[in-house]
């Protein structure tokens, strides 16, 4: 069994909702390359 994980850097200056949206958009862009 393999677990696909990616290291992330989250900007702690952002509000929680903005940080989650930023992480989601970056992960979506990375997954598009797979």
C-alpha positions, -999 to +999 in steps of 0.1 A: +000+000+000+013+034-010+003+067+006+007+097-017+019+127+005+032+161-005+051+184+018+033+218+022+042+252+034+013+271+049+014+308+054+004+314+090-003+350+084-035+341+064-069+335+080-078+298+082-103+299+054-078+317+031-050+293+040-072+262+033-082+277-001-046+284-010-035+249+000-064+234-020-055+254-052-018+245-049-026+208-044-051+208-073-024+223-096+001+196-085-023+168-089-030+179-125+006+171-133+003+135-122 
